Each structure stands twice: as C-alpha cells, then as structure tokens.
Amino acid sequence: LLALDAIVRNGLTAYDAAYLALAEWADADLLTADARLAAAAGERALFVGDTQPPSHAISDAPASYGSSWADWPGAAAYLRRLRSRIVDEQSSRS
C-alpha cells in the first residue's frame, strides 16, 4: 500500500515506488541515479546521477493500473490515515 501511495503521489513506476516506500518505511536514505525518483524521495535521496540521464539508460514506462483504486470511495480517507500513521511512526523514532 505504501508503494501504491507513492505511485499516486509521485507518478512513479511500481518498481521505483517500491524502493521509495521501503526507504520511507525504514527511515533510510535512497541511493539513486534516477532524477525523478530522487525528486520524489526529497531529502532522503542520495542522487548519484547526472542532471540528464544518459541516452543508454534503462527505463520502464509507467504501468496502467486502471481506475479501480480511484473508484473506491474510501481510497482518499485510507491514504490520509496511512500517511498520518507513517508520520506518527517517524516522529516517534526521532
């Protein structure tokens, strides 16, 4: 669910969203050469790439997950509770 939230919030691929969700959950830095992932990770990003990805970079297109998640009436409220819980857990670790 954390990865799904990262997909929705940042427009990331499922792979990148999973890395970001894991870093957030573990309160860890995220080492990446991907500018978009680094931007989504904010201060937790340790960016090692160039400002422009090389032409031979490997990338994947964002996957379409359909509209079933957005159609769920409780989705927004659930994500708010999930984010609040993450913030509370991070605050208690400090």
KAGI-V920877 format. One record per helix or strand of 2 or more residues. SS is the DSSP state (H for helix, E for strand). FROM is the first residue (numbers start at 0). TO is the last residue. If there is no record, write none. Layout:
BEGIN
SS,FROM,TO  SS,FROM,TO
END
This chain:
BEGIN
H,1,9  H,13,25  E,29,31  H,34,43  E,44,46  H,67,70  H,74,92
END
